[in-house]
Amino acid sequence: MSGGARAKQRRAITAKELARRLGSSERTARRLVAEPREDFLERAEARRRRVVGLREQGMKYREIAEEMGISTGAVGRILHDARKVEELR
């Protein structure tokens, strides 16, 4: 895989702003700073396991959200997706 970003931090500006600064297209700017897919999937899986684990410990959606710094809607979505993934296995 080549051309993807390797930095482990979130970007602070939009692709449009970066493209303007670089004098390139937005698509090129996105490709340059994009997180490699494997890294994203690994991070998402770790987050899903943590949310599921906290829920299995009996925590409420609100408590999980506060613990992880995400919204209660995100907690619900992650748990919904986790159930779907489990159905496929």
A tleap script that builds the chain and sets N, CA, C and O, in Angstrom:
source leaprc.protein.ff14SB
mol = sequence {
  NMET SER GLY GLY ALA ARG ALA LYS GLN ARG
  ARG ALA ILE THR ALA LYS GLU LEU ALA ARG
  ARG LEU GLY SER SER GLU ARG THR ALA ARG
  ARG LEU VAL ALA GLU PRO ARG GLU ASP PHE
  LEU GLU ARG ALA GLU ALA ARG ARG ARG ARG
  VAL VAL GLY LEU ARG GLU GLN GLY MET LYS
  TYR ARG GLU ILE ALA GLU GLU MET GLY ILE
  SER THR GLY ALA VAL GLY ARG ILE LEU HIE
  ASP ALA ARG LYS VAL GLU GLU LEU CARG
}
set mol.1.N position { 0.855 -1.175 0.000 }
set mol.1.CA position { 0.000 0.000 0.000 }
set mol.1.C position { 0.889 1.223 0.000 }
set mol.1.O position { 1.839 1.304 0.780 }
set mol.2.N position { 0.591 2.174 -0.867 }
set mol.2.CA position { 1.418 3.373 -0.917 }
set mol.2.C position { 0.552 4.604 -1.009 }
set mol.2.O position { -0.611 4.538 -1.408 }
set mol.3.N position { 1.127 5.723 -0.638 }
set mol.3.CA position { 0.435 6.991 -0.785 }
set mol.3.C position { -0.403 7.413 0.385 }
set mol.3.O position { -0.795 8.578 0.449 }
set mol.4.N position { -0.704 6.529 1.323 }
set mol.4.CA position { -1.541 6.869 2.467 }
set mol.4.C position { -0.749 7.510 3.585 }
set mol.4.O position { 0.467 7.344 3.675 }
set mol.5.N position { -1.434 8.231 4.420 }
set mol.5.CA position { -0.802 8.879 5.563 }
set mol.5.C position { -0.438 7.831 6.613 }
set mol.5.O position { -1.104 6.801 6.719 }
set mol.6.N position { 0.581 8.083 7.363 }
set mol.6.CA position { 1.002 7.158 8.417 }
set mol.6.C position { 0.884 7.785 9.796 }
set mol.6.O position { 1.120 7.103 10.793 }
set mol.7.N position { 0.529 9.049 9.887 }
set mol.7.CA position { 0.416 9.744 11.169 }
set mol.7.C position { -0.722 9.151 11.981 }
set mol.7.O position { -1.748 8.760 11.424 }
set mol.8.N position { -0.548 9.082 13.294 }
set mol.8.CA position { -1.562 8.513 14.178 }
set mol.8.C position { -2.412 9.601 14.828 }
set mol.8.O position { -2.973 9.382 15.902 }
set mol.9.N position { -2.515 10.752 14.207 }
set mol.9.CA position { -3.314 11.826 14.788 }
set mol.9.C position { -4.399 12.265 13.818 }
set mol.9.O position { -4.277 12.088 12.606 }
set mol.10.N position { -5.451 12.835 14.364 }
set mol.10.CA position { -6.544 13.330 13.541 }
set mol.10.C position { -6.139 14.665 12.941 }
set mol.10.O position { -5.403 15.431 13.563 }
set mol.11.N position { -6.609 14.944 11.753 }
set mol.11.CA position { -6.234 16.212 11.138 }
set mol.11.C position { -7.071 17.339 11.708 }
set mol.11.O position { -8.209 17.135 12.131 }
set mol.12.N position { -6.492 18.537 11.713 }
set mol.12.CA position { -7.138 19.695 12.314 }
set mol.12.C position { -7.826 20.579 11.273 }
set mol.12.O position { -8.578 21.485 11.633 }
set mol.13.N position { -7.575 20.326 9.987 }
set mol.13.CA position { -8.203 21.131 8.941 }
set mol.13.C position { -8.933 20.218 7.967 }
set mol.13.O position { -8.684 19.014 7.914 }
set mol.14.N position { -9.827 20.804 7.210 }
set mol.14.CA position { -10.592 20.012 6.243 }
set mol.14.C position { -9.748 19.731 5.008 }
set mol.14.O position { -8.728 20.379 4.772 }
set mol.15.N position { -10.194 18.749 4.222 }
set mol.15.CA position { -9.506 18.416 2.976 }
set mol.15.C position { -9.537 19.606 2.023 }
set mol.15.O position { -8.590 19.845 1.274 }
set mol.16.N position { -10.635 20.341 2.065 }
set mol.16.CA position { -10.761 21.513 1.197 }
set mol.16.C position { -9.701 22.562 1.540 }
set mol.16.O position { -9.070 23.132 0.650 }
set mol.17.N position { -9.511 22.812 2.848 }
set mol.17.CA position { -8.497 23.775 3.280 }
set mol.17.C position { -7.090 23.290 2.936 }
set mol.17.O position { -6.253 24.074 2.489 }
set mol.18.N position { -6.830 22.003 3.143 }
set mol.18.CA position { -5.526 21.443 2.820 }
set mol.18.C position { -5.251 21.527 1.327 }
set mol.18.O position { -4.145 21.873 0.912 }
set mol.19.N position { -6.254 21.212 0.522 }
set mol.19.CA position { -6.095 21.286 -0.933 }
set mol.19.C position { -5.757 22.713 -1.362 }
set mol.19.O position { -4.905 22.924 -2.225 }
set mol.20.N position { -6.423 23.674 -0.760 }
set mol.20.CA position { -6.156 25.072 -1.083 }
set mol.20.C position { -4.705 25.430 -0.735 }
set mol.20.O position { -4.021 26.102 -1.508 }
set mol.21.N position { -4.248 24.975 0.433 }
set mol.21.CA position { -2.868 25.260 0.853 }
set mol.21.C position { -1.842 24.579 -0.048 }
set mol.21.O position { -0.796 25.153 -0.351 }
set mol.22.N position { -2.146 23.357 -0.471 }
set mol.22.CA position { -1.210 22.597 -1.297 }
set mol.22.C position { -1.308 22.943 -2.777 }
set mol.22.O position { -0.410 22.632 -3.560 }
set mol.23.N position { -2.410 23.591 -3.149 }
set mol.23.CA position { -2.626 23.864 -4.566 }
set mol.23.C position { -2.976 22.596 -5.324 }
set mol.23.O position { -2.600 22.435 -6.485 }
set mol.24.N position { -3.706 21.683 -4.658 }
set mol.24.CA position { -4.081 20.412 -5.276 }
set mol.24.C position { -5.594 20.245 -5.190 }
set mol.24.O position { -6.308 21.131 -4.720 }
set mol.25.N position { -6.061 19.103 -5.649 }
set mol.25.CA position { -7.487 18.804 -5.558 }
set mol.25.C position { -7.821 18.281 -4.155 }
set mol.25.O position { -6.935 17.841 -3.422 }
set mol.26.N position { -9.102 18.334 -3.793 }
set mol.26.CA position { -9.536 17.790 -2.504 }
set mol.26.C position { -9.281 16.284 -2.451 }
set mol.26.O position { -8.917 15.745 -1.406 }
set mol.27.N position { -9.472 15.625 -3.560 }
set mol.27.CA position { -9.262 14.176 -3.599 }
set mol.27.C position { -7.808 13.824 -3.270 }
set mol.27.O position { -7.541 12.885 -2.520 }
set mol.28.N position { -6.878 14.588 -3.838 }
set mol.28.CA position { -5.459 14.363 -3.555 }
set mol.28.C position { -5.163 14.620 -2.086 }
set mol.28.O position { -4.430 13.860 -1.455 }
set mol.29.N position { -5.731 15.689 -1.542 }
set mol.29.CA position { -5.515 16.014 -0.132 }
set mol.29.C position { -6.051 14.891 0.760 }
set mol.29.O position { -5.388 14.507 1.724 }
set mol.30.N position { -7.225 14.366 0.459 }
set mol.30.CA position { -7.796 13.277 1.252 }
set mol.30.C position { -6.919 12.028 1.196 }
set mol.30.O position { -6.702 11.362 2.208 }
set mol.31.N position { -6.424 11.725 0.010 }
set mol.31.CA position { -5.582 10.533 -0.161 }
set mol.31.C position { -4.289 10.668 0.636 }
set mol.31.O position { -3.795 9.689 1.196 }
set mol.32.N position { -3.745 11.870 0.686 }
set mol.32.CA position { -2.483 12.090 1.400 }
set mol.32.C position { -2.619 11.934 2.908 }
set mol.32.O position { -1.683 11.487 3.570 }
set mol.33.N position { -3.765 12.295 3.454 }
set mol.33.CA position { -3.918 12.280 4.911 }
set mol.33.C position { -4.809 11.148 5.416 }
set mol.33.O position { -5.040 11.038 6.620 }
set mol.34.N position { -5.302 10.321 4.529 }
set mol.34.CA position { -6.209 9.247 4.926 }
set mol.34.C position { -5.511 8.224 5.816 }
set mol.34.O position { -4.345 7.888 5.607 }
set mol.35.N position { -6.238 7.744 6.799 }
set mol.35.CA position { -5.740 6.678 7.670 }
set mol.35.C position { -5.809 5.377 6.881 }
set mol.35.O position { -6.824 5.102 6.242 }
set mol.36.N position { -4.764 4.582 6.913 }
set mol.36.CA position { -4.826 3.293 6.203 }
set mol.36.C position { -6.008 2.462 6.704 }
set mol.36.O position { -6.286 2.429 7.903 }
set mol.37.N position { -6.691 1.802 5.794 }
set mol.37.CA position { -7.908 1.068 6.127 }
set mol.37.C position { -7.688 0.026 7.223 }
set mol.37.O position { -8.519 -0.118 8.119 }
set mol.38.N position { -6.575 -0.696 7.153 }
set mol.38.CA position { -6.298 -1.717 8.158 }
set mol.38.C position { -6.217 -1.097 9.551 }
set mol.38.O position { -6.713 -1.672 10.519 }
set mol.39.N position { -5.591 0.079 9.650 }
set mol.39.CA position { -5.478 0.769 10.944 }
set mol.39.C position { -6.848 1.198 11.452 }
set mol.39.O position { -7.152 1.057 12.636 }
set mol.40.N position { -7.679 1.727 10.541 }
set mol.40.CA position { -9.027 2.148 10.921 }
set mol.40.C position { -9.843 0.964 11.428 }
set mol.40.O position { -10.500 1.054 12.466 }
set mol.41.N position { -9.801 -0.140 10.696 }
set mol.41.CA position { -10.576 -1.316 11.090 }
set mol.41.C position { -10.102 -1.876 12.427 }
set mol.41.O position { -10.916 -2.319 13.237 }
set mol.42.N position { -8.800 -1.860 12.661 }
set mol.42.CA position { -8.257 -2.327 13.936 }
set mol.42.C position { -8.727 -1.432 15.083 }
set mol.42.O position { -9.119 -1.928 16.139 }
set mol.43.N position { -8.687 -0.116 14.874 }
set mol.43.CA position { -9.119 0.841 15.893 }
set mol.43.C position { -10.619 0.693 16.163 }
set mol.43.O position { -11.050 0.747 17.315 }
set mol.44.N position { -11.409 0.506 15.107 }
set mol.44.CA position { -12.857 0.353 15.256 }
set mol.44.C position { -13.194 -0.927 16.015 }
set mol.44.O position { -14.094 -0.932 16.854 }
set mol.45.N position { -12.481 -2.002 15.728 }
set mol.45.CA position { -12.718 -3.278 16.415 }
set mol.45.C position { -12.381 -3.163 17.901 }
set mol.45.O position { -13.108 -3.695 18.739 }
set mol.46.N position { -11.294 -2.478 18.235 }
set mol.46.CA position { -10.914 -2.298 19.644 }
set mol.46.C position { -11.975 -1.470 20.369 }
set mol.46.O position { -12.326 -1.762 21.512 }
set mol.47.N position { -12.476 -0.443 19.702 }
set mol.47.CA position { -13.528 0.403 20.295 }
set mol.47.C position { -14.803 -0.407 20.507 }
set mol.47.O position { -15.451 -0.290 21.547 }
set mol.48.N position { -15.162 -1.228 19.519 }
set mol.48.CA position { -16.364 -2.065 19.628 }
set mol.48.C position { -16.224 -3.051 20.789 }
set mol.48.O position { -17.161 -3.229 21.567 }
set mol.49.N position { -15.059 -3.693 20.908 }
set mol.49.CA position { -14.843 -4.642 22.015 }
set mol.49.C position { -14.955 -3.936 23.363 }
set mol.49.O position { -15.508 -4.493 24.311 }
set mol.50.N position { -14.433 -2.712 23.455 }
set mol.50.CA position { -14.489 -1.983 24.729 }
set mol.50.C position { -15.936 -1.631 25.087 }
set mol.50.O position { -16.353 -1.807 26.232 }
set mol.51.N position { -16.700 -1.135 24.111 }
set mol.51.CA position { -18.102 -0.787 24.368 }
set mol.51.C position { -18.885 -2.027 24.781 }
set mol.51.O position { -19.645 -1.985 25.749 }
set mol.52.N position { -18.709 -3.119 24.063 }
set mol.52.CA position { -19.420 -4.361 24.392 }
set mol.52.C position { -19.017 -4.840 25.784 }
set mol.52.O position { -19.870 -5.269 26.562 }
set mol.53.N position { -17.744 -4.772 26.099 }
set mol.53.CA position { -17.272 -5.192 27.417 }
set mol.53.C position { -17.876 -4.360 28.536 }
set mol.53.O position { -18.284 -4.905 29.561 }
set mol.54.N position { -17.937 -3.052 28.352 }
set mol.54.CA position { -18.532 -2.190 29.368 }
set mol.54.C position { -20.018 -2.478 29.532 }
set mol.54.O position { -20.544 -2.465 30.645 }
set mol.55.N position { -20.688 -2.738 28.416 }
set mol.55.CA position { -22.117 -3.067 28.478 }
set mol.55.C position { -22.337 -4.389 29.202 }
set mol.55.O position { -23.281 -4.523 29.980 }
set mol.56.N position { -21.473 -5.359 28.949 }
set mol.56.CA position { -21.583 -6.654 29.618 }
set mol.56.C position { -21.330 -6.542 31.119 }
set mol.56.O position { -21.789 -7.381 31.893 }
set mol.57.N position { -20.598 -5.505 31.529 }
set mol.57.CA position { -20.365 -5.251 32.951 }
set mol.57.C position { -21.581 -4.598 33.611 }
set mol.57.O position { -21.601 -4.395 34.825 }
set mol.58.N position { -22.594 -4.270 32.803 }
set mol.58.CA position { -23.825 -3.705 33.337 }
set mol.58.C position { -23.926 -2.194 33.251 }
set mol.58.O position { -24.849 -1.604 33.812 }
set mol.59.N position { -22.999 -1.563 32.564 }
set mol.59.CA position { -23.057 -0.111 32.455 }
set mol.59.C position { -24.171 0.313 31.505 }
set mol.59.O position { -24.481 -0.387 30.540 }
set mol.60.N position { -24.761 1.454 31.787 }
set mol.60.CA position { -25.802 2.018 30.931 }
set mol.60.C position { -25.156 2.764 29.775 }
set mol.60.O position { -23.980 3.122 29.832 }
set mol.61.N position { -25.945 2.999 28.712 }
set mol.61.CA position { -25.432 3.702 27.537 }
set mol.61.C position { -24.789 5.032 27.936 }
set mol.61.O position { -23.704 5.369 27.462 }
set mol.62.N position { -25.454 5.774 28.796 }
set mol.62.CA position { -24.950 7.091 29.222 }
set mol.62.C position { -23.602 6.958 29.924 }
set mol.62.O position { -22.697 7.761 29.695 }
set mol.63.N position { -23.471 5.954 30.770 }
set mol.63.CA position { -22.223 5.734 31.504 }
set mol.63.C position { -21.083 5.347 30.554 }
set mol.63.O position { -19.951 5.809 30.705 }
set mol.64.N position { -21.395 4.503 29.585 }
set mol.64.CA position { -20.397 4.106 28.585 }
set mol.64.C position { -19.964 5.321 27.784 }
set mol.64.O position { -18.775 5.524 27.538 }
set mol.65.N position { -20.937 6.128 27.378 }
set mol.65.CA position { -20.644 7.325 26.591 }
set mol.65.C position { -19.719 8.265 27.350 }
set mol.65.O position { -18.761 8.789 26.783 }
set mol.66.N position { -20.001 8.479 28.625 }
set mol.66.CA position { -19.159 9.350 29.436 }
set mol.66.C position { -17.759 8.762 29.602 }
set mol.66.O position { -16.765 9.484 29.511 }
set mol.67.N position { -17.681 7.480 29.840 }
set mol.67.CA position { -16.397 6.794 30.026 }
set mol.67.C position { -15.514 6.912 28.787 }
set mol.67.O position { -14.303 7.108 28.892 }
set mol.68.N position { -16.133 6.791 27.614 }
set mol.68.CA position { -15.368 6.772 26.370 }
set mol.68.C position { -15.310 8.116 25.658 }
set mol.68.O position { -14.576 8.270 24.682 }
set mol.69.N position { -16.073 9.082 26.135 }
set mol.69.CA position { -16.056 10.392 25.491 }
set mol.69.C position { -16.769 10.418 24.151 }
set mol.69.O position { -16.354 11.122 23.231 }
set mol.70.N position { -17.847 9.646 24.044 }
set mol.70.CA position { -18.647 9.605 22.818 }
set mol.70.C position { -20.106 9.848 23.179 }
set mol.70.O position { -20.451 9.905 24.359 }
set mol.71.N position { -20.962 9.990 22.179 }
set mol.71.CA position { -22.378 10.222 22.442 }
set mol.71.C position { -23.094 8.906 22.750 }
set mol.71.O position { -22.602 7.824 22.431 }
set mol.72.N position { -24.269 9.027 23.379 }
set mol.72.CA position { -25.061 7.820 23.652 }
set mol.72.C position { -25.539 7.198 22.343 }
set mol.72.O position { -25.696 5.980 22.252 }
set mol.73.N position { -25.768 8.022 21.343 }
set mol.73.CA position { -26.150 7.505 20.026 }
set mol.73.C position { -25.042 6.651 19.421 }
set mol.73.O position { -25.307 5.622 18.798 }
set mol.74.N position { -23.789 7.089 19.611 }
set mol.74.CA position { -22.655 6.312 19.106 }
set mol.74.C position { -22.567 4.973 19.832 }
set mol.74.O position { -22.265 3.950 19.218 }
set mol.75.N position { -22.828 4.979 21.126 }
set mol.75.CA position { -22.818 3.730 21.902 }
set mol.75.C position { -23.864 2.777 21.329 }
set mol.75.O position { -23.580 1.601 21.101 }
set mol.76.N position { -25.069 3.285 21.099 }
set mol.76.CA position { -26.133 2.455 20.537 }
set mol.76.C position { -25.771 1.910 19.172 }
set mol.76.O position { -26.030 0.743 18.877 }
set mol.77.N position { -25.178 2.738 18.344 }
set mol.77.CA position { -24.797 2.314 16.989 }
set mol.77.C position { -23.713 1.241 17.043 }
set mol.77.O position { -23.769 0.257 16.306 }
set mol.78.N position { -22.729 1.435 17.917 }
set mol.78.CA position { -21.640 0.458 18.047 }
set mol.78.C position { -22.190 -0.877 18.529 }
set mol.78.O position { -21.801 -1.927 18.016 }
set mol.79.N position { -23.096 -0.851 19.515 }
set mol.79.CA position { -23.687 -2.094 20.018 }
set mol.79.C position { -24.549 -2.766 18.946 }
set mol.79.O position { -24.543 -3.990 18.816 }
set mol.80.N position { -25.277 -1.973 18.193 }
set mol.80.CA position { -26.094 -2.510 17.094 }
set mol.80.C position { -25.192 -3.206 16.070 }
set mol.80.O position { -25.462 -4.328 15.644 }
set mol.81.N position { -24.111 -2.511 15.685 }
set mol.81.CA position { -23.178 -3.098 14.722 }
set mol.81.C position { -22.523 -4.358 15.274 }
set mol.81.O position { -22.300 -5.320 14.539 }
set mol.82.N position { -22.214 -4.350 16.573 }
set mol.82.CA position { -21.583 -5.522 17.197 }
set mol.82.C position { -22.522 -6.723 17.122 }
set mol.82.O position { -22.083 -7.846 16.872 }
set mol.83.N position { -23.823 -6.482 17.340 }
set mol.83.CA position { -24.800 -7.574 17.235 }
set mol.83.C position { -24.855 -8.119 15.808 }
set mol.83.O position { -24.936 -9.329 15.599 }
set mol.84.N position { -24.810 -7.215 14.832 }
set mol.84.CA position { -24.837 -7.638 13.431 }
set mol.84.C position { -23.608 -8.453 13.083 }
set mol.84.O position { -23.711 -9.464 12.390 }
set mol.85.N position { -22.451 -8.029 13.553 }
set mol.85.CA position { -21.207 -8.768 13.290 }
set mol.85.C position { -21.289 -10.153 13.907 }
set mol.85.O position { -20.858 -11.135 13.302 }
set mol.86.N position { -21.836 -10.232 15.104 }
set mol.86.CA position { -21.960 -11.520 15.801 }
set mol.86.C position { -22.921 -12.455 15.059 }
set mol.86.O position { -22.715 -13.668 15.040 }
set mol.87.N position { -23.965 -11.893 14.451 }
set mol.87.CA position { -24.909 -12.706 13.686 }
set mol.87.C position { -24.230 -13.361 12.495 }
set mol.87.O position { -24.586 -14.472 12.104 }
set mol.88.N position { -23.256 -12.676 11.923 }
set mol.88.CA position { -22.585 -13.183 10.742 }
set mol.88.C position { -21.598 -14.293 11.055 }
set mol.88.O position { -21.224 -15.054 10.162 }
set mol.89.N position { -21.172 -14.399 12.292 }
set mol.89.CA position { -20.154 -15.404 12.662 }
set mol.89.C position { -20.759 -16.735 12.961 }
set mol.89.O position { -20.040 -17.681 13.285 }
savepdb mol mol.pdb
quit
